[in-house]
Amino acid sequence: MATVLVTGGAGYIGSHACKALAAAGHVPVAYDTIEQGHRWAVQWGPLVVGDTADRPRLDAAIAEHRPEAVMHFAGYLFVGESVREPGKYYANNTAASVTLVQALTDAGIDKLVFSSTAAVYGTPDTVPIPEDAPKQPINPYGNSKWMVEQILRDVDAAKGLRSVSLRYFNAAGADPDGDIGEAHDPETHLIPRALMAAAGEISHLDLFGTDYPTPDGTAVRDYIHVTDLVAAHVQALDYLMAGGRTDAFNLGTGTGISVRQIIAAADRVSGAKTPVREAPRREGDPASLIADPSRAAKILGFAPKFTTIDPIVDTAWQWYRGGFQTHVGRGA
Ligand code: UFG
């Protein structure tokens, strides 16, 4: 049983990771600026308000809590913003990660699970995408994460910090118990926006692109339930605690779902007809991103429980109608 420092522990995926760590008997210490995260999302251990770029604050948190390992979620996540403000992304996602890694190696901490992204692959040549596919990010967000993955390999070689980089496809859904869920501001992701439109909080959902070379002309993604995603982080921690070597794994279900299929799921789950307006493609969106998750299955034991889309969208809907309204309280 380990104390684990969880940067971004008040955020969407980080808070679900804290819950999963606690359920596995670990002690999660959330380390978060609360700029994008939420105090209400920290329910399974202490919160240290701090920035990964702030070395003295990090050193103090490490000295106080003495973590055995770190899960590093803190970072900015808006692809479009990263194109307009690349410096912001390289500073917060890349440079701050270097500060964190130096603090860890100086403190003798040798295990790190890193929140990476399918955006490292850019527009893939083929799907499903294996881990050894070319890394050709097409935006600063993806590049900022890919740079960290490369830095982590060098740091392991020099300092013995072993790490697992987990490349997420589309994280979706919410804690099935309703304790926590997605609350981005602004919210740009498809499933929450479709549900906001279904509930009447926004006038309609913009459907970005109907002319993709996909079966129904809309973009295809691999939606992985956030609870399955964080279970893989606990497995990655176990792998590192058992002496596992630095590696990177895809986390997705291996199933592609189109935007129109998500809209149909939102209709079924909400019982409403989601108002949709067809719009041009969003810049930088690949037609299809589907994981080949077989290495994570084989090496980490990754086995997602949510294998169909309706239950994923349903947990997002339950959260949107419940805890989200209690804690955030926007609209409907
Ligand atoms: N979409 C719409 N309307 C919306 C929002 C999204 O049609 O209002 C479409 C997008 O064009 C895309 C799909 O729905 O085709 C999924 O979009 P999301 O914004 O939900 O997710 P992305 O696939 O763009 O992004 C996700 C992660 C990013 C990560 C990226 C990797 O959220 O952090 O995958 O490619 F960088």
Residues whose N, C-alpha, C, O or C-beta is under 5 A from the ligand:
A	BS01	UFG	L77 T117 A118 A119 F169 N170 T188 H189 L190 I191 R193 D206 L207 F208 A219 R221 V259 R282 D285
